[in-house]
Amino acid sequence: MSELYCIRHGQASFGSENYDVLSPAGITQSGLLAARLFQSGARFDAIFTGTLERQRYSARAFMDYYAARGSHMPEPVILPGLDEYDSRSVLTTLIPGMVSEDPALKADVDALFTSRKSFQRVFERAMLRWIDGGYDSGGIESWAVFQRRVAAGLELIMT
């Protein structure tokens, strides 16, 4: 029987100019997970990743760990369906309406990339608003479309 491991990329670079680059913690996380899976005896016949740099780098760090221990890993198949949603677009599209409805949220929006707590408060509210779908999305990918895209990517993997 086949097994499918769904692994999220390591921590990205919060608040930096290029969020898509793994942070030092993200690099460590990728290595630790690879070590744990290697030690457990997990071996892989295929690797799939999205197109984002943090996804591809996490996969590469994983593959390098296995290769350094003499275990061949196939080259990853890149599937755009595995890409994350565009959180920046979701935030920038939905925040104006959120602040209009709750002006007290403006202080958290102003500290969005300097305070993790502010980011978390705004992000959670924006994601719930996005998932609800009852608000103007300004042409960003909807939650429903995102779900279908990911499901189609998983279907490709299973076939």
C-alpha positions in Angstrom: 0.0 0.0 0.0 1.2 3.5 -0.8 1.7 6.2 1.8 1.5 9.9 1.2 3.4 12.2 3.5 2.2 15.8 3.3 4.9 18.0 4.6 4.7 21.8 4.9 7.8 23.8 4.1 10.1 25.2 6.9 9.4 28.6 8.4 9.6 31.4 5.9 11.3 34.8 6.6 8.6 36.7 8.4 8.9 40.5 8.0 11.8 40.3 5.6 12.0 41.8 2.1 11.6 38.3 0.6 9.2 36.3 2.7 9.6 33.3 0.4 13.1 32.5 1.6 13.4 30.0 4.5 14.5 31.6 7.8 17.4 30.1 9.7 14.8 28.3 11.8 13.1 27.0 8.6 16.4 25.5 7.4 16.9 23.8 10.7 13.3 22.5 10.7 13.8 20.9 7.2 17.0 19.2 8.4 15.4 17.9 11.6 12.4 16.5 9.8 14.6 14.8 7.2 16.7 13.3 10.0 13.6 12.0 11.8 12.1 10.4 8.7 15.4 8.9 7.6 16.0 7.4 11.1 12.5 6.0 11.0 13.3 4.2 7.8 11.0 6.2 5.6 12.0 6.1 1.9 10.4 7.8 -1.0 9.7 6.9 -4.6 8.5 10.3 -5.6 8.7 13.9 -4.3 6.2 16.6 -5.3 6.5 20.3 -4.4 4.9 23.5 -5.3 6.6 26.3 -7.2 7.4 28.6 -4.3 11.1 29.0 -3.3 10.4 28.0 0.4 8.7 24.8 -0.8 11.5 23.9 -3.3 14.3 24.7 -0.8 12.6 22.6 1.9 12.4 19.7 -0.5 16.0 20.2 -1.6 17.3 20.3 2.0 15.4 17.1 2.6 16.8 15.4 -0.4 20.4 16.6 0.4 20.1 15.0 3.9 19.1 11.6 2.4 21.8 11.9 -0.4 24.5 12.6 2.2 23.6 9.2 3.8 23.7 7.3 0.5 19.9 7.2 0.0 18.9 8.2 -3.6 16.0 10.6 -3.8 14.1 11.2 -7.1 14.1 14.8 -8.4 11.0 16.6 -7.3 8.0 17.0 -9.6 6.8 20.6 -9.4 3.0 21.0 -9.2 1.6 24.5 -9.1 -1.5 23.0 -7.5 0.5 22.6 -4.3 1.3 26.3 -4.0 0.0 28.0 -1.0 -2.6 30.7 -1.3 -1.3 34.2 -1.8 -1.5 35.4 1.7 -0.2 38.9 0.9 -3.0 39.4 -1.7 -5.6 38.1 0.6 -4.5 40.4 3.4 -4.1 43.5 1.2 -7.5 42.9 -0.4 -9.5 42.2 2.8 -7.8 44.5 5.3 -9.4 47.8 4.1 -12.9 46.4 4.7 -11.9 44.9 8.0 -10.6 48.2 9.3 -13.7 50.0 7.9 -15.9 47.7 10.0 -13.6 47.8 13.0 -11.4 50.9 13.2 -9.7 49.6 16.4 -8.0 47.1 14.1 -5.9 49.8 12.5 -3.3 49.7 15.3 -2.7 46.0 14.6 -2.5 46.7 10.8 0.1 49.4 11.4 2.2 46.9 13.3 1.5 44.0 11.0 5.2 43.2 10.1 6.8 44.4 13.3 4.7 42.6 15.9 3.9 38.9 15.7 0.9 39.3 18.0 -0.6 42.0 15.7 0.2 39.9 12.7 -1.6 36.9 14.2 -4.7 38.9 15.2 -5.0 40.5 11.7 -4.1 37.3 9.9 -6.6 35.1 11.7 -9.4 37.6 11.1 -8.5 38.0 7.4 -8.3 34.2 6.9 -11.7 33.7 8.5 -13.1 36.4 6.3 -11.5 34.8 3.2 -12.8 31.4 4.1 -16.3 32.8 4.7 -16.3 34.2 1.2 -19.0 36.7 1.9 -16.8 39.7 1.2 -15.4 41.4 -1.9 -12.4 39.5 -2.8 -11.2 41.9 -5.5 -10.2 39.2 -7.9 -8.0 37.2 -5.6 -8.2 33.4 -5.6 -11.2 32.4 -3.4 -11.1 29.8 -0.7 -13.2 27.5 -2.8 -10.9 27.8 -5.8 -7.9 27.3 -3.6 -9.4 24.1 -2.3 -10.2 22.8 -5.8 -6.6 23.6 -6.9 -5.0 21.7 -4.1 -7.4 18.8 -4.5 -6.5 18.6 -8.2 -2.8 18.6 -7.3 -3.4 15.7 -4.9 -5.4 13.9 -7.5 -2.4 14.2 -9.9 -0.1 12.7 -7.3 -2.5 9.8 -6.6 -2.8 9.0 -10.3 
